[in-house]
Amino acid sequence: MLTILTIAVAVAGVWLFAIPDNVRSTLDERVRVDAMHTVRLAPNAVGLTADQLAGLRAVDNVAALDTRTLARTEIRVDGRSIGVILVGVDHFDDQSVNIVSVGEGTLPDGPGRVVTDSENETTGRFRGAIGDDVAIRASTGSWESFDISGRGGTLRYSSEVAEDAAVLYLASADVQRLMGYPADNSIDVVAVDPAPEVVDAMVADLRSMLAEEVPDLEYWDVLEVWRAGTWPGSDDFGNFVVVFYVLAAVALVAALTLIFTTMNTAVREQTREIGMMKAIGGAPRAIASGFLGTALLFGAFGTAIGIAVGIPMSNWLMTFMSSNFGGARVGWLISGKAVILSLAVGLGGTALASLPAVRRASRITVRQAIDDHGVIASYGTRPLDRAAAHIPHLSSRSRLGVRNATRRVGRTVATAVPIALAVATMLGFGAVLITAVDEDLRTFDLEGGDLILWDRAPGLDERAGRLVAGVPEVAFAHPMTYSSVELDGEKYVWGLPAESTYEPQILAGRWFTAEEDAAAAHVVVVGEATANQTNLEVGDLVTVETRRGPLELAVIGIDGQLVNNGQGLFVPFHTVLDYEGRTTGNWWVRTVDPDPATVDAAAAGIHRVLEANGYRLESSPRYVDRAQNESENRLIVIVVMAMGLPIVAIGMIGLVGATASNVLDRTREIGILRSIGARRRDLRAMFRAEGLVIALLGWLIGIPGGYALARLILWVFERKFDASFTFRFPLWPIAVALAATVVATLVVIRFPLRRALRMPAGTALRYE
């Protein structure tokens, strides 16, 4: 039974390999079904005639083209305002790009109706149900009620819910009327050929045609490009996949090691039977074939059980990954690749791992088999044996258990290896998670101080800043603005004053000065990852593409913080206002105390003062976002640890198997001990000591293994992020791993111990 269970755990672990491919194929299919755009151009609201749209659709490499109206405003939820993204669709019954579909209810069939994105409720941002009304704030400040007709979405905008704000879909005419836009402001295009050079040529043709049709055209956002095989969250998913492959590989190695040990144990258990078969004329080939057939039979049962466990396990993990990295919910999938790999591991792996045991069985002589009683005559001649016999401060029965562990060093080490892999997995992934979570929380705290005030018409100007600074709970406040530019892909820009709540980690060069900010100087501090990816150094000139055209910036510093995965750009606040054509920005506020009560009091005071002076604003307490971020981190930790359970299970099964084998090996020895007066508690102490020695050996081997595994994974992550992490390998997880190993050992050895303790002395002496 233990052999079958070992194979089942190994096969279940194989299904981890299926998850990345299943998620990719599912989201690639979602990209195709939703017709997610290849490129999006974001011109300021511009009315294009039917002929002009037909001309754009006739451009080479354009497979489909639709226009949308995008806006950001607020909705009222439980008496408060929250941010929302409005996606306006010209004709819900005639969509060709970013197709909005519903899983429940219906698409809007007229004005005053909306579809709420399915992810709104999943993330808890907005829980409006079909038939409810939702109040949307117009650009004039008034509120207008809309009826929720359905729940659905489209991949590109569903992904915004987890990262940014709730999303609602409604008629473009409704968005334009609410926000005062004269026309659509987004042109979404699907390319026939997604090759980068062909797409770039298509974009150039589209921009040229728009420039001819609409003189002095400006863009409100940079070009958005999705290359073949990418989708929202694909970069983060690619980084997370490394964890899956490492875990699956470790689980596979642990399982094959344990299968090898288990099959050798099976041969050991039947040594006397082998001798009897040879004594009556059994040929070595026939004996080997019998053991191999038994191994394959075990493999077949274990494979069936493993597949039955692996399918739901992999689908649960896949559902988590697809929803967190792509904003999409997927149904259950059965991977043909995983089935084939399961058969290869469950049958082929079992056969290969069994060959040494089968070879041993075929070579055992009749005399060796019949004389085998589990007692080794040569024991005690080695230095290790003598050292084990003289360990101080141990009872004689515990010392006997330690000596039993040193009897067969090869088997002890082979049993300890799966335990070591389990410990190494716990420590390695624990260190990676601790490092990643610490970096994430530290990076998270660098943005926004304790409270972010979002810029809304008529704008948060310097007067607003003085009013904010006068609120008693406010310790420090400063303006800032977000932007994005094209530089080897989209890069996020933070426009900051020289002194801010952000604390840069300057690796080279310097931060910009107050004088450079006041003069709107064209200088930039680049993130470490961006510097590595684009080969930028201090003193270089770099040209970025803004929504209003190219901008040349001088690189004055390189920042080592992992904000935006180390790919951020930091530019003086007034420089960003200048190239974006803005006059005001957001505000970051640090309160006198970061506790939620003080932050809430500061937010209430700021709203009261600013609204009394005619300002409109939306605020985001950072402790709320931090709690959500911590919740997401905890969920990731749980998932990673759940993925490591097969490895831990393999280690514990190995320990059970080793203890059971030792009981069988020394059945007659147990009978002799019972005959000369050994009590049950003496035998219990002996086997417990032996199990603990094996477990502690696995723990000791696992410590350097865990350190090496953590270093390896972080090395891979650093290559992917083009940035460095502050590695953390604290001591407390080592102590936790020791406690877990000891407790697990004491629990799992109880089952084979029962047989040893309940066996009468006479039965043990007659055991064959």
ABEGO torsion letter per residue (X at the ends): XAAAAAAAAAAAAAAAAAAAAAAAAAAAAAAAAAGBBABBBBBBBBBBBAAAAAAAAABBGBABBBBBBBBBBBBBBGGBBBBBBBBBBABAABBABGBBBBABEBBBAEBGBBBBBAAAAAAGABABBBGBBBBBBBAAGBBBBBBBABBBEBAAAAAAAAAABBBBBBBAAAAAAAAGBABBABBBBBBABABAAAAAAAAAAAAAAAAAABBGBBBABBBBBBBBGBBBGAAAAAAAAAAAAAAAAAAAAAAAAAAAAAAAAAAAAAAAAAAAAAAAGBBAAAAAAAAAAAAAAAAAAAAAAAAAAAAAAAAAAAAAAAAAAAGBBBBBBBBAAAAAAAAAAAAAAAAAAAAAAAAAAAABBAAAAAABAGBBAABGABAAAAAAAABBGBBAAAAAAAAAAAABAAAAAAAAAAAAAAAAAAAAAAAAAAAAAAAAAAAAAABGEABBBBBBOAEBBAAAAAAAAABAABABBBBBBBBBBBBGEBBBBBBBBABBABBBBBABEBBBBAAAAAAGBBBBBBBAAAAAAAGBBBGBBBBBBBAAEBBBBBBABBBABABGGGABBBBBAAAAAAAAGBABBBBBBBBABABAAAAAAAAAAAAAAAAAAGBBBBBBBAAAAAAAAAAAAAAAAAAAAAAAAAAAAAAAAAAAAAAAAAAAAAAAAAAAAAAAGBBAAAAAAAAAAAAAAAAAAAAAAAAAAAAAAAAAAAAAAAAAAGBBBBBBBBAAAAAAAAAAAAAAAAAAAAAAAAAAAABBAAAAAABX
